[in-house]
């Protein structure tokens, strides 16, 4: 266990004890596989909470630190639980009891789009030479690729009754109606009297084109939130931000392979099955 992991474990244990004893509000964790829109959601929440509570800060992506500035701001954290991008499906941990005294927002996205976005990340954003193979080869990688994404989503859905409160949030629904979905998250956090004007401001500030501009200006001052190669869209954190991008880039045989796995392993209610045949 690394020192960072130990600090997180100790912090989580302390928060859990405080919540059980009624001495502290429960922490809300936004949990996701990488490339599911976590930075977008974090920015919207940061803008909204800073303006709702009139904080004198614009470092919106540091939203998990905002509770230190105002007693009414709920504790919030963002976490790629279990580092699923490093694991095979068989290595993923199914036991989520560490969240039993916490709230969880599970942020999901169509696994086909996640896998495509991850491919560009490991090929064009990783330090060193990056992934050497093509997209079809990457999709079938046993560790941290398509099957791991599907298994991670399935495991979390099976454990949705473990956290104190659980909210399923789909990336596609954020695109369709960001105001409604952002309000759902804020209400889970316990924010009172959510304001429509501030919702609009948070959504407008977090538009894709503004996030791309901020990335190009290195406004976030974080290595993980800047382009690996300036001007190369493939290396940007804000690459495209589209729904259904896999349809234009994934070969038909790879599409059919992924569709079969989704149909067999994820509930149809998620809406990520194969498109109905005409």
C-alpha positions as CSV (number, residue, x, y, z in Angstrom):
1,X,0.0,0.0,0.0
2,X,1.3,3.4,-1.0
3,X,1.5,6.3,1.4
4,X,-1.2,8.1,-0.5
5,X,-3.5,5.0,-0.3
6,X,-2.9,4.8,3.5
7,X,-3.8,8.5,4.0
8,X,-7.0,8.0,2.0
9,X,-7.9,4.9,4.0
10,X,-7.3,6.7,7.3
11,X,-9.3,9.7,6.2
12,X,-12.2,7.5,5.0
13,X,-12.2,5.6,8.3
14,X,-12.3,8.8,10.3
15,X,-15.1,10.2,8.1
16,X,-17.1,7.0,8.4
17,X,-16.7,7.0,12.2
18,X,-17.9,10.6,12.4
19,X,-20.9,9.9,10.2
20,X,-21.9,6.8,12.3
21,X,-21.7,8.8,15.5
22,X,-23.6,11.7,14.1
23,X,-20.6,14.0,14.5
24,X,-20.1,14.7,10.8
25,X,-22.1,14.6,7.7
26,X,-21.6,11.7,5.4
27,X,-19.1,12.0,2.6
28,X,-20.4,11.8,-1.0
29,X,-18.1,10.0,-3.3
30,X,-18.4,10.4,-7.1
31,X,-17.1,7.1,-8.3
32,X,-16.4,6.3,-12.0
33,X,-14.1,4.5,-14.4
34,X,-11.8,7.0,-16.1
35,X,-13.2,8.9,-19.2
36,X,-16.8,8.9,-18.0
37,X,-17.1,12.7,-17.7
38,X,-15.7,13.1,-14.1
39,X,-13.8,16.3,-14.8
40,X,-16.9,17.9,-16.5
41,X,-19.1,17.0,-13.5
42,X,-16.5,18.2,-11.0
43,X,-16.2,21.5,-12.8
44,X,-20.0,22.1,-12.8
45,X,-20.2,21.2,-9.1
46,X,-17.3,23.5,-8.3
47,X,-18.8,26.4,-10.1
48,X,-22.2,25.9,-8.6
49,X,-21.0,25.4,-5.0
50,X,-18.6,28.3,-5.1
51,X,-21.3,30.7,-6.3
52,X,-24.1,29.3,-4.1
53,X,-22.1,29.7,-1.0
54,X,-20.4,32.9,-2.2
55,X,-16.8,31.6,-1.9
56,X,-13.9,33.9,-2.9
57,X,-12.3,31.2,-5.0
58,X,-12.2,30.2,-8.7
59,X,-10.2,27.0,-8.4
60,X,-13.4,25.1,-9.2
61,X,-11.8,21.7,-9.8
62,X,-10.7,21.7,-6.2
63,X,-14.3,21.4,-5.1
64,X,-13.5,18.6,-2.7
65,X,-11.7,21.2,-0.6
66,X,-14.6,23.7,-0.5
67,X,-16.0,22.2,2.8
68,X,-13.0,23.9,4.6
69,X,-14.3,27.3,3.6
70,X,-18.0,27.1,4.6
71,X,-19.6,24.9,7.2
72,X,-22.7,24.2,5.1
73,X,-20.7,22.7,2.2
74,X,-21.0,18.9,2.3
75,X,-17.8,16.8,2.1
76,X,-17.3,15.5,-1.4
77,X,-14.7,13.4,-3.1
78,X,-14.0,12.0,-6.6
79,X,-12.5,8.5,-6.9
80,X,-11.7,5.9,-9.5
81,X,-12.5,3.3,-6.9
82,X,-10.2,0.3,-7.0
83,X,-8.1,1.7,-9.9
84,X,-10.1,-0.4,-12.4
85,X,-8.0,0.9,-15.3
86,X,-5.2,-1.3,-14.0
87,X,-7.2,-4.5,-13.4
88,X,-8.6,-7.4,-15.3
89,X,-12.3,-8.1,-14.7
90,X,-11.3,-10.9,-12.4
91,X,-9.1,-8.6,-10.3
92,X,-11.8,-6.1,-9.5
93,X,-13.0,-6.0,-5.9
94,X,-16.6,-6.7,-5.5
95,X,-16.8,-5.7,-1.8
96,X,-17.9,-2.1,-1.4
97,X,-18.6,-2.1,2.4
98,X,-16.1,0.7,2.8
99,X,-18.9,3.0,1.4
100,X,-21.7,1.8,3.7
101,X,-21.7,5.0,5.8
102,X,-21.2,7.2,2.7
103,X,-23.2,8.4,-0.3
104,X,-22.2,7.3,-3.7
105,X,-22.8,8.9,-7.1
106,X,-21.9,6.2,-9.7
107,X,-21.1,8.1,-12.9
108,X,-21.3,5.8,-15.9
109,X,-21.0,6.1,-19.7
110,X,-21.5,3.9,-22.6
111,X,-18.6,1.4,-22.3
112,X,-18.0,1.6,-26.0
113,X,-17.3,5.3,-25.8
114,X,-15.3,4.9,-22.6
115,X,-13.1,2.3,-24.3
116,X,-12.5,4.5,-27.3
117,X,-11.7,7.5,-25.2
118,X,-9.3,5.4,-23.1
119,X,-7.6,4.2,-26.2
120,X,-6.8,7.8,-27.2
121,X,-5.6,8.5,-23.7
122,X,-3.2,5.6,-23.4
123,X,-2.0,6.1,-27.0
124,X,-1.6,9.9,-27.0
125,X,-1.6,11.2,-23.4
126,X,0.5,8.6,-21.5
127,X,4.1,9.5,-20.7
128,X,6.6,7.6,-22.7
129,X,5.8,6.0,-26.1
130,X,2.1,5.3,-25.4
131,X,0.1,2.3,-26.5
132,X,1.7,0.7,-29.7
133,X,-1.3,-1.2,-31.0
134,X,-4.4,-0.2,-32.9
135,X,-8.0,0.3,-31.6
136,X,-9.2,-3.2,-32.3
137,X,-6.3,-4.7,-30.4
138,X,-6.7,-2.3,-27.5
139,X,-10.4,-3.1,-27.1
140,X,-9.5,-6.7,-26.4
141,X,-6.7,-5.9,-23.9
142,X,-7.4,-8.0,-20.8
143,X,-6.4,-5.3,-18.3
144,X,-8.3,-1.9,-18.0
145,X,-10.1,-2.0,-21.3
146,X,-13.6,-2.9,-22.5
147,X,-14.2,-6.0,-20.5
148,X,-12.9,-4.2,-17.3
149,X,-15.2,-1.3,-18.0
150,X,-18.2,-3.5,-18.3
151,X,-17.3,-5.6,-15.3
152,X,-16.7,-2.5,-13.1
153,X,-20.1,-1.1,-14.0
154,X,-21.8,-4.5,-13.3
155,X,-20.1,-4.9,-10.0
156,X,-21.1,-1.5,-8.8
157,X,-24.7,-1.9,-9.8
158,X,-24.8,-5.2,-7.9
159,X,-23.5,-3.3,-4.8
160,X,-25.8,-0.3,-5.1
161,X,-27.6,-1.1,-1.8
162,X,-24.4,-1.0,0.2
163,X,-23.9,2.8,0.4
164,X,-26.0,5.0,2.7
165,X,-27.5,6.6,-0.4
166,X,-26.8,5.8,-4.0
167,X,-27.4,7.8,-7.2
168,X,-26.8,6.4,-10.7
169,X,-25.8,9.2,-13.1
170,X,-25.4,8.6,-16.8
171,X,-23.0,10.7,-18.9
172,X,-25.6,10.6,-21.7
173,X,-28.3,12.1,-19.4
174,X,-25.9,14.9,-18.4
175,X,-25.6,15.7,-22.1
176,X,-29.4,15.5,-22.6
177,X,-30.4,17.6,-19.6
178,X,-27.5,18.8,-17.5
179,X,-29.6,21.0,-15.3
180,X,-31.9,18.2,-14.1
181,X,-28.9,15.8,-13.5
182,X,-26.8,18.4,-11.7
183,X,-29.7,19.2,-9.5
184,X,-30.1,15.5,-8.6
185,X,-26.4,15.4,-7.5
186,X,-26.7,18.7,-5.5
187,X,-29.9,17.4,-3.7
188,X,-28.1,14.2,-2.8
189,X,-25.3,16.3,-1.3
190,X,-27.9,18.1,0.8
191,X,-27.7,21.5,-0.8
192,X,-30.8,23.4,0.1
193,X,-32.8,25.7,-2.3
194,X,-30.9,24.8,-5.5
195,X,-31.0,27.9,-7.7
196,X,-31.9,27.7,-11.4
197,X,-29.8,30.7,-12.3
198,X,-26.6,29.2,-10.7
199,X,-27.3,25.9,-12.4
200,X,-27.3,27.7,-15.8
201,X,-24.1,29.5,-14.9
202,X,-22.3,26.3,-13.9
203,X,-23.4,24.5,-17.0
204,X,-22.5,27.4,-19.3
205,X,-19.0,27.8,-17.7
206,X,-18.4,24.0,-18.1
207,X,-19.4,23.9,-21.8
208,X,-16.9,21.8,-23.9
209,X,-15.6,24.7,-25.8
210,X,-14.8,26.6,-22.6
211,X,-13.2,23.6,-21.0
212,X,-11.0,23.2,-24.1
213,X,-10.0,26.9,-23.9
214,X,-9.1,26.5,-20.2
215,X,-7.0,23.4,-21.0
216,X,-5.2,25.3,-23.8
217,X,-4.4,28.1,-21.4
218,X,-3.3,25.6,-18.8
219,X,-5.7,27.3,-16.5
220,X,-6.1,24.2,-14.3
221,X,-2.3,24.1,-13.5
222,X,-2.4,20.3,-13.4
223,X,-0.3,17.9,-15.5
224,X,-3.2,15.5,-15.9
225,X,-5.5,18.3,-17.2
226,X,-3.3,19.7,-20.0
227,X,-2.7,18.5,-23.5
228,X,0.3,16.1,-24.0
229,X,0.9,17.8,-27.4
230,X,-0.4,21.3,-27.9
231,X,-2.6,21.4,-31.0
232,X,-3.1,17.7,-31.3
233,X,-6.7,17.0,-30.4
234,X,-6.0,13.3,-29.8
235,X,-3.8,14.3,-26.8
236,X,-6.3,16.6,-25.1
237,X,-8.1,15.8,-21.9
238,X,-11.1,17.5,-23.5
239,X,-10.9,15.5,-26.7
240,X,-14.4,15.5,-28.1
241,X,-17.0,15.0,-25.4
242,X,-19.5,13.4,-27.6
243,X,-22.2,10.7,-27.1
244,X,-21.9,7.7,-29.4
245,X,-18.5,8.6,-30.8
246,X,-17.7,4.9,-31.1
247,X,-20.1,4.5,-34.0
248,X,-17.9,6.5,-36.3
249,X,-14.5,5.0,-35.3
250,X,-15.0,1.4,-34.3
251,X,-14.9,-1.3,-37.0
252,X,-18.1,-3.3,-37.5
253,X,-16.6,-6.6,-36.3
254,X,-15.3,-4.9,-33.1
255,X,-18.7,-3.2,-32.7
256,X,-20.5,-6.6,-32.9
257,X,-18.1,-8.1,-30.4
258,X,-18.7,-5.3,-27.9
259,X,-22.5,-5.3,-28.5
260,X,-22.6,-9.0,-27.7
261,X,-20.8,-8.5,-24.4
262,X,-23.1,-5.6,-23.4
263,X,-26.2,-7.6,-24.2
264,X,-25.0,-10.5,-22.0
265,X,-23.5,-8.6,-19.1
266,X,-25.3,-5.3,-18.5
267,X,-29.0,-4.6,-17.7
268,X,-30.9,-3.3,-20.7
269,X,-32.2,-0.5,-18.5
270,X,-28.9,1.3,-18.7
271,X,-29.5,1.8,-22.4
272,X,-26.1,0.6,-23.6
273,X,-27.2,-2.4,-25.6
274,X,-26.8,-2.8,-29.4
275,X,-29.0,-0.4,-31.5
276,X,-32.2,-2.0,-32.6
277,X,-32.2,-3.4,-36.2
278,X,-34.2,-1.5,-38.8
